[in-house]
């Protein structure tokens, strides 16, 4: 069964969602991210994708207090990303309760540092963030092009031992237009034993079932939950 991973994106300590990664298209859904995380936990979800959007812009961890609050008050397995650029950022993230961290921009701009993280912490604690627009990698909170095609980028890090990948089709993120299923199928064919987490565009449980039928291991969903397109009751029923 596909694993459903809810997303909480943080700006100014609040739970928000952007559309297509545009900071100018921000909607605040809840001023208390811990309240949202507890709702996910009560529904039976085990994982949480927590993104520090302030950190992505600032190029260093910013909302570590939110991470610590959620990690201290729930049993959710948290993967944390957004602005992680230094050893100190990773130390703070893990000390504040992250089980895993996601690195995207760092894997493009400073691959030597990213390799050091894999060697220091282990590949099981590092997730490759492979976010793309028109199948080209985008970095720095999706504000810049990484100058690499998505598939070569993923394959390069797969050959270096990484097996956990989050891939977001930026054009669909926050748009509730359906997931890029064909893109994810290509990635699965390229790296069949990787743990691919699809992200972007999910609008309903039908979309999640479509990804499951395509043999995608996991899916991140955020806006569909916040907009009431997917209910906690639907998630409870699906998990059972």
N, C-alpha and C positions, 0 to 999 in steps of 0.2 A: 504494500500500500504506500502511496506517495506520502511523504511527510509534509505537513502544513506548518510553515514557520511564519508567525505574524511579525510585522515590522513596526517599530516605533522610530520615527525620525525626530531628532531634537534640534530646536532652535530656541535660544534664550531659556533653556530648561523646560520648554513646553513641547507637547506632542503635536507635530505638524505633518503636512504632506505637501510636496511640491508637484507641479505638473511638468513633465519632461525635464526634470532637473532645474527648472527655472526658479531662482530664488525670488523673483518678482511675482510668481504665481503661488503664493503660500497661503495655506488654510490652516488655522489653529483648531485642532479637534479637542484637545484637553490640556488644561494647564498643569495637570498632575500625571506624569507618565507612570508613576508607580500604581496609580489607580487602574490605568489601562492594562499594565502588566499583570496585575492580580486578576483582572477579568479574563485574560487569556489563560492564566493558570487554572482558574476555576472551571474553565470550559474543557480542561483536559489536555491542553497543549503543553508540550515539554520544552520547546525551543523558543528563542526570541532573537530577532535580528535587530540590533540597536545601532542606529547611525547618528553620529555626532556631525550634523550639518554645519554647525559653527566651526568645528574642528577642520572639516574639509576645506572651508574657506581660509581659515587661519593657518593651515599647514602644521597644526599641533593639536593635541587633545585639549578639549575645552570643557565638555559636559561630563567629566568623570564623576561628579557628585551624583548625577542621575543614575549612572551605571552602578555606583556603590549602593545607592538606595534600593534599586530593583534587585540587585544580587543579594543584598542583606535581608530583604523582606519577602523573597519568593524563592522557589527551588528551580526556577527556569534556567536552562542551559543557554547562556548568552554568548552570541558572537557579536563582537563590537568592531565598528569601523568608522572611518571619517577622520582624516588628518593625521593618521599615525605615520610619523616620519622618522622617529629616532628611537634608540634603545630606551630612552627615558619614557617616551610615550607608551611603549609596550609594557614597561615595568609598571607604570601607573595603571594601565588597563587591566593587567593581570592582578595587581594588588587590590584593585577595586571590584574584582569579582568576575571579570570576563573569563569564559572557558576557552574561547577561541577569538582570534582577531582576524579581520579582513584587510588585506592590503591590495590596492589596485594601482594608484599613482606611483607608489614606492617601487612596485615591481617593474614599472616602465622607466622611471627616471633614475632610480638608484638600485639596479638589480643586485649589485654586490651586497648592499645592506640587507636586501630581502633574503638573499641566500644565507647570510649570517643568521637571520632570524630563524629560518628553517632549521639550520644546524643547531642553534642554541636551544630552541623551544620544542623542536620536533614538528614534522609535517602535519601531524594530527591536530596541532593547535593553530595552524596557519591556513587561512582560506584565501584563495586567489580571487580577487575582484576583477572580473573580466566584463566591463561595461562597454557597450558599443553603440555607436550611431552609424547606420548604413554599413554595418559589419566592420567598422573601424573603431579601434580602442579609443575611449575618451577618459580623461583624467582630471584631477583637481576639482572634484565636485562636479564633473562633467562640463567644466568650463573650457577645457582645452582638448585638442586632439593629441593622442599619444603617438600618432604616426605609424601604427602597426595594424595589420588586419587581425581580426578577432581570432581566427583559427590558428594562425602561426603563433600568436601570443600564447594561447592556451597550450598548444602542443609543446612549445619551448619549456614552459614551466612543468608540464606533465612529465617531460623527459628528465626534469631535475628532481622529480619525486613527489610533487604536489598532487593530491588526489581530490581535494575539496575545492569546488569552484562555484562562485556565485556569478551568474551572467545576467545582466540587465539589458534589455533592448530599450534604450533611452527614449526612442520615439513613442514607445507605448507606456512608459512609466507614468502612473497617475492619471492616465487617460481613460481607463476602464473600457478599452477597445479590444480586449482579448489578448492572450499571450502570443509570443512569436514561436509557436510550436515547431514550425519547420526549421527555424534556426537552431532550436534546442536539439532537435533530432540530428542535425548535422554534427553538433558537438558530441553527442552520445556516440555517433558512428566513429568520430575521430578518436575519442578517448573512452571506450566502452566500460572500463572498470572505474572511472572517476565518479565521485559523488557530486553530480551536477544539481545545483539549486537554481531553478528558473525564477526570474524576477521581472515584473513589469507587465501591466496590461490586464491582470486578472480582474474579472468583473462579476464572477458568479461561481457557484460550486460546479456548474457545468464545465467551466474553463479548467478547473482543477482536475476534474475527471478526464477531460481531454488530454491533459498532460500526463496523467497516470496511465491512460491507455497508450500513450506514446513512450512509455517506459522511462519517464523522467523521474529521478529518485525523490526530489523535493521541490517545493515551491514556496516562494515568499509572497505574502499578500498583506496589503495595508489599507489602501484607500477603499477597496471593496467592502472591508469590514466597517470602516469609519462612516461610509456613506450608506450603510444598511443593506448593501447588495448581498452580503454574506452574513448570516446571523450566527450568534454563538450556538444556538440550538442546532443549526445545520452542521456546524463543526463538531459538536458533541455527537450527533448522530453518525457522521462520517467516521469519526475516530472509533466509535463502538462497532 
